Each structure stands twice: as structure tokens, then as C-alpha cells.
Amino acid sequence: MDNPLRVIDSSRVAAARAESIPADDLSRMSRIFKALGDPTRLGIVMTLRGGEMCVCDLAASLALTESAVSHQLRKLRDLALVRNRRQGQVLYYSLDDEHIESLLNIGLEHTRE
């Protein structure tokens, strides 16, 4: 015997279904939040809110090895959270766009409430 779903407000359920986010978008968002859930990666992107930095300066500011920072930056770049530019032999990293900074600022504001 089938157990039908219980619905109290069918119009709200229909609206929620119509506004639902595609599974691919949910998956990508989940990967972004998972990446930002790591304290090291979150520290890197929070530091980059102040402007672009090279790997060695990021490592020094976070008291990490350059290798550890580079490894995390690769993951952040794959998710389009940071971007880089090369100047000679030095790679400089920055937040990918203003949306990332907004997301970080909202998270920090919420944390401090």
C-alpha cells in the first residue's frame, strides 16, 4: 500500500518545485561550500580579500609552507574561487570575482552576529 506524501500547502509546494535549483548547480555549490569548510582554504581566501598576493607571502602570512598553500590554491582555482596571474616566475593570486568576496563578507558578518 502506497503512503502518499503529506502536504499542507500544495501551492507552496508547487512554487518550491517550480523554483527548485538544478542538481548540477546544487552539486557545484556543495563543492564550493565544502572547499570553504576547510580552515586552511578559508584562511587563504579570507586573506585574499585584502588584495592579490604571491604564494610565498600567503604562506608567510598564514604560517604555512609554500607547498601547502600551493596545494590548496590549486583546489580553490579549480572551483573558480581564486585566479592567478604570472609576473615573471612569480604567481600572484586573487579572489576570482566580487561574488566570492561578498560571500565571505556575509559569512563573516553572520558569524559575528
CNS distance restraints for C-alpha pairs under 8 A (distance, minus, plus):
assign (resid   7 and name CA) (resid  13 and name CA) 7.75 0.50 0.50
assign (resid   9 and name CA) (resid  13 and name CA) 6.39 0.50 0.50
assign (resid  10 and name CA) (resid  14 and name CA) 6.09 0.50 0.50
assign (resid  11 and name CA) (resid  15 and name CA) 6.14 0.50 0.50
assign (resid  12 and name CA) (resid  16 and name CA) 6.05 0.50 0.50
assign (resid  13 and name CA) (resid  17 and name CA) 6.18 0.50 0.50
assign (resid  14 and name CA) (resid  18 and name CA) 6.15 0.50 0.50
assign (resid  15 and name CA) (resid  19 and name CA) 6.17 0.50 0.50
assign (resid  16 and name CA) (resid  20 and name CA) 5.95 0.50 0.50
assign (resid  21 and name CA) (resid  25 and name CA) 6.58 0.50 0.50
assign (resid  21 and name CA) (resid  26 and name CA) 6.60 0.50 0.50
assign (resid  22 and name CA) (resid  26 and name CA) 6.43 0.50 0.50
assign (resid  23 and name CA) (resid  27 and name CA) 6.06 0.50 0.50
assign (resid  24 and name CA) (resid  28 and name CA) 6.27 0.50 0.50
assign (resid  25 and name CA) (resid  29 and name CA) 6.11 0.50 0.50
assign (resid  26 and name CA) (resid  30 and name CA) 6.00 0.50 0.50
assign (resid  27 and name CA) (resid  31 and name CA) 6.35 0.50 0.50
assign (resid  28 and name CA) (resid  32 and name CA) 6.34 0.50 0.50
assign (resid  29 and name CA) (resid  33 and name CA) 6.23 0.50 0.50
assign (resid  30 and name CA) (resid  34 and name CA) 5.97 0.50 0.50
assign (resid  31 and name CA) (resid  35 and name CA) 6.08 0.50 0.50
assign (resid  31 and name CA) (resid  79 and name CA) 7.77 0.50 0.50
assign (resid  32 and name CA) (resid  36 and name CA) 6.26 0.50 0.50
assign (resid  32 and name CA) (resid  79 and name CA) 6.57 0.50 0.50
assign (resid  32 and name CA) (resid  81 and name CA) 7.95 0.50 0.50
assign (resid  33 and name CA) (resid  37 and name CA) 5.97 0.50 0.50
assign (resid  34 and name CA) (resid  38 and name CA) 7.08 0.50 0.50
assign (resid  35 and name CA) (resid  41 and name CA) 6.77 0.50 0.50
assign (resid  35 and name CA) (resid  42 and name CA) 7.77 0.50 0.50
assign (resid  35 and name CA) (resid  75 and name CA) 7.79 0.50 0.50
assign (resid  35 and name CA) (resid  76 and name CA) 7.21 0.50 0.50
assign (resid  36 and name CA) (resid  41 and name CA) 6.04 0.50 0.50
assign (resid  36 and name CA) (resid  42 and name CA) 5.05 0.50 0.50
assign (resid  37 and name CA) (resid  41 and name CA) 7.73 0.50 0.50
assign (resid  37 and name CA) (resid  42 and name CA) 6.78 0.50 0.50
assign (resid  38 and name CA) (resid  42 and name CA) 6.00 0.50 0.50
assign (resid  39 and name CA) (resid  43 and name CA) 5.92 0.50 0.50
assign (resid  40 and name CA) (resid  44 and name CA) 6.30 0.50 0.50
assign (resid  40 and name CA) (resid  72 and name CA) 7.66 0.50 0.50
assign (resid  41 and name CA) (resid  45 and name CA) 6.36 0.50 0.50
assign (resid  41 and name CA) (resid  72 and name CA) 6.06 0.50 0.50
assign (resid  41 and name CA) (resid  73 and name CA) 7.57 0.50 0.50
assign (resid  41 and name CA) (resid  76 and name CA) 7.45 0.50 0.50
assign (resid  42 and name CA) (resid  46 and name CA) 5.99 0.50 0.50
assign (resid  43 and name CA) (resid  47 and name CA) 6.05 0.50 0.50
assign (resid  43 and name CA) (resid  62 and name CA) 7.44 0.50 0.50
assign (resid  44 and name CA) (resid  48 and name CA) 6.30 0.50 0.50
assign (resid  44 and name CA) (resid  58 and name CA) 7.16 0.50 0.50
assign (resid  44 and name CA) (resid  62 and name CA) 7.66 0.50 0.50
assign (resid  44 and name CA) (resid  69 and name CA) 7.83 0.50 0.50
assign (resid  44 and name CA) (resid  73 and name CA) 7.96 0.50 0.50
assign (resid  45 and name CA) (resid  49 and name CA) 6.53 0.50 0.50
assign (resid  45 and name CA) (resid  81 and name CA) 7.99 0.50 0.50
assign (resid  45 and name CA) (resid  82 and name CA) 7.67 0.50 0.50
assign (resid  45 and name CA) (resid  95 and name CA) 6.87 0.50 0.50
assign (resid  46 and name CA) (resid  50 and name CA) 7.89 0.50 0.50
assign (resid  46 and name CA) (resid 104 and name CA) 7.07 0.50 0.50
assign (resid  47 and name CA) (resid  51 and name CA) 7.89 0.50 0.50
assign (resid  47 and name CA) (resid  58 and name CA) 7.63 0.50 0.50
assign (resid  48 and name CA) (resid  52 and name CA) 5.92 0.50 0.50
assign (resid  48 and name CA) (resid  53 and name CA) 6.94 0.50 0.50
assign (resid  48 and name CA) (resid  93 and name CA) 7.62 0.50 0.50
assign (resid  48 and name CA) (resid  94 and name CA) 5.74 0.50 0.50
assign (resid  48 and name CA) (resid  95 and name CA) 6.18 0.50 0.50
assign (resid  49 and name CA) (resid  94 and name CA) 7.83 0.50 0.50
assign (resid  49 and name CA) (resid  95 and name CA) 6.91 0.50 0.50
assign (resid  49 and name CA) (resid 101 and name CA) 6.29 0.50 0.50
assign (resid  51 and name CA) (resid  94 and name CA) 6.24 0.50 0.50
assign (resid  51 and name CA) (resid  95 and name CA) 7.88 0.50 0.50
assign (resid  52 and name CA) (resid  92 and name CA) 6.15 0.50 0.50
assign (resid  52 and name CA) (resid  93 and name CA) 5.22 0.50 0.50
assign (resid  52 and name CA) (resid  94 and name CA) 4.35 0.50 0.50
assign (resid  52 and name CA) (resid  95 and name CA) 7.58 0.50 0.50
assign (resid  53 and name CA) (resid  57 and name CA) 6.21 0.50 0.50
assign (resid  53 and name CA) (resid  58 and name CA) 6.20 0.50 0.50
assign (resid  53 and name CA) (resid  92 and name CA) 5.23 0.50 0.50
assign (resid  53 and name CA) (resid  93 and name CA) 5.43 0.50 0.50
assign (resid  53 and name CA) (resid  94 and name CA) 6.74 0.50 0.50
assign (resid  54 and name CA) (resid  58 and name CA) 6.23 0.50 0.50
assign (resid  54 and name CA) (resid  90 and name CA) 6.78 0.50 0.50
assign (resid  54 and name CA) (resid  91 and name CA) 5.67 0.50 0.50
assign (resid  54 and name CA) (resid  92 and name CA) 4.20 0.50 0.50
assign (resid  54 and name CA) (resid  93 and name CA) 5.99 0.50 0.50
assign (resid  55 and name CA) (resid  59 and name CA) 6.04 0.50 0.50
assign (resid  55 and name CA) (resid  66 and name CA) 6.18 0.50 0.50
assign (resid  55 and name CA) (resid  69 and name CA) 6.73 0.50 0.50
assign (resid  55 and name CA) (resid  70 and name CA) 6.66 0.50 0.50
assign (resid  55 and name CA) (resid  91 and name CA) 6.81 0.50 0.50
assign (resid  55 and name CA) (resid  92 and name CA) 6.77 0.50 0.50
assign (resid  55 and name CA) (resid  93 and name CA) 7.38 0.50 0.50
assign (resid  56 and name CA) (resid  60 and name CA) 6.15 0.50 0.50
assign (resid  56 and name CA) (resid  66 and name CA) 5.73 0.50 0.50
assign (resid  57 and name CA) (resid  61 and name CA) 6.07 0.50 0.50
assign (resid  58 and name CA) (resid  62 and name CA) 6.18 0.50 0.50
assign (resid  58 and name CA) (resid  66 and name CA) 7.98 0.50 0.50
assign (resid  58 and name CA) (resid  69 and name CA) 7.32 0.50 0.50
assign (resid  59 and name CA) (resid  63 and name CA) 5.74 0.50 0.50
assign (resid  59 and name CA) (resid  64 and name CA) 4.81 0.50 0.50
assign (resid  59 and name CA) (resid  65 and name CA) 5.60 0.50 0.50
assign (resid  59 and name CA) (resid  66 and name CA) 5.30 0.50 0.50
assign (resid  59 and name CA) (resid  69 and name CA) 6.02 0.50 0.50
assign (resid  60 and name CA) (resid  64 and name CA) 6.45 0.50 0.50
assign (resid  60 and name CA) (resid  65 and name CA) 7.69 0.50 0.50
assign (resid  64 and name CA) (resid  68 and name CA) 6.50 0.50 0.50
assign (resid  64 and name CA) (resid  69 and name CA) 6.76 0.50 0.50
assign (resid  65 and name CA) (resid  69 and name CA) 6.39 0.50 0.50
assign (resid  66 and name CA) (resid  70 and name CA) 5.99 0.50 0.50
assign (resid  67 and name CA) (resid  71 and name CA) 6.14 0.50 0.50
assign (resid  68 and name CA) (resid  72 and name CA) 6.40 0.50 0.50
assign (resid  69 and name CA) (resid  73 and name CA) 6.02 0.50 0.50
assign (resid  70 and name CA) (resid  74 and name CA) 6.20 0.50 0.50
assign (resid  71 and name CA) (resid  75 and name CA) 6.86 0.50 0.50
assign (resid  72 and name CA) (resid  76 and name CA) 6.33 0.50 0.50
assign (resid  73 and name CA) (resid  77 and name CA) 5.94 0.50 0.50
assign (resid  73 and name CA) (resid  82 and name CA) 7.39 0.50 0.50
assign (resid  74 and name CA) (resid  78 and name CA) 6.19 0.50 0.50
assign (resid  75 and name CA) (resid  79 and name CA) 6.61 0.50 0.50
assign (resid  76 and name CA) (resid  80 and name CA) 6.39 0.50 0.50
assign (resid  76 and name CA) (resid  81 and name CA) 5.26 0.50 0.50
assign (resid  76 and name CA) (resid  82 and name CA) 5.79 0.50 0.50
assign (resid  77 and name CA) (resid  81 and name CA) 5.70 0.50 0.50
assign (resid  77 and name CA) (resid  82 and name CA) 4.92 0.50 0.50
assign (resid  77 and name CA) (resid  83 and name CA) 5.83 0.50 0.50
assign (resid  80 and name CA) (resid  96 and name CA) 6.14 0.50 0.50
assign (resid  81 and name CA) (resid  95 and name CA) 6.01 0.50 0.50
assign (resid  81 and name CA) (resid  96 and name CA) 5.21 0.50 0.50
assign (resid  81 and name CA) (resid  97 and name CA) 7.75 0.50 0.50
assign (resid  81 and name CA) (resid 100 and name CA) 6.51 0.50 0.50
assign (resid  82 and name CA) (resid  93 and name CA) 6.56 0.50 0.50
assign (resid  82 and name CA) (resid  94 and name CA) 5.52 0.50 0.50
assign (resid  82 and name CA) (resid  95 and name CA) 4.31 0.50 0.50
assign (resid  82 and name CA) (resid  96 and name CA) 4.33 0.50 0.50
assign (resid  82 and name CA) (resid  97 and name CA) 7.90 0.50 0.50
assign (resid  83 and name CA) (resid  93 and name CA) 5.66 0.50 0.50
assign (resid  83 and name CA) (resid  94 and name CA) 5.62 0.50 0.50
assign (resid  83 and name CA) (resid  95 and name CA) 6.21 0.50 0.50
assign (resid  83 and name CA) (resid  96 and name CA) 5.10 0.50 0.50
assign (resid  84 and name CA) (resid  91 and name CA) 6.28 0.50 0.50
assign (resid  84 and name CA) (resid  92 and name CA) 5.36 0.50 0.50
assign (resid  84 and name CA) (resid  93 and name CA) 4.38 0.50 0.50
assign (resid  84 and name CA) (resid  94 and name CA) 6.37 0.50 0.50
assign (resid  85 and name CA) (resid  91 and name CA) 5.66 0.50 0.50
assign (resid  85 and name CA) (resid  92 and name CA) 5.34 0.50 0.50
assign (resid  85 and name CA) (resid  93 and name CA) 6.65 0.50 0.50
assign (resid  86 and name CA) (resid  90 and name CA) 5.73 0.50 0.50
assign (resid  86 and name CA) (resid  91 and name CA) 4.53 0.50 0.50
assign (resid  86 and name CA) (resid  92 and name CA) 6.24 0.50 0.50
assign (resid  87 and name CA) (resid  91 and name CA) 6.34 0.50 0.50
assign (resid  87 and name CA) (resid  92 and name CA) 7.49 0.50 0.50
assign (resid  95 and name CA) (resid 100 and name CA) 6.62 0.50 0.50
assign (resid  95 and name CA) (resid 101 and name CA) 7.10 0.50 0.50
assign (resid  96 and name CA) (resid 100 and name CA) 6.87 0.50 0.50
assign (resid  97 and name CA) (resid 101 and name CA) 7.13 0.50 0.50
assign (resid  98 and name CA) (resid 102 and name CA) 6.18 0.50 0.50
assign (resid  99 and name CA) (resid 103 and name CA) 6.12 0.50 0.50
assign (resid 100 and name CA) (resid 104 and name CA) 6.25 0.50 0.50
assign (resid 101 and name CA) (resid 105 and name CA) 6.05 0.50 0.50
assign (resid 102 and name CA) (resid 106 and name CA) 6.05 0.50 0.50
assign (resid 103 and name CA) (resid 107 and name CA) 6.20 0.50 0.50
assign (resid 104 and name CA) (resid 108 and name CA) 6.14 0.50 0.50
assign (resid 105 and name CA) (resid 109 and name CA) 6.02 0.50 0.50
assign (resid 106 and name CA) (resid 110 and name CA) 6.05 0.50 0.50
assign (resid 107 and name CA) (resid 111 and name CA) 6.12 0.50 0.50
assign (resid 108 and name CA) (resid 112 and name CA) 6.24 0.50 0.50
assign (resid 109 and name CA) (resid 113 and name CA) 6.43 0.50 0.50
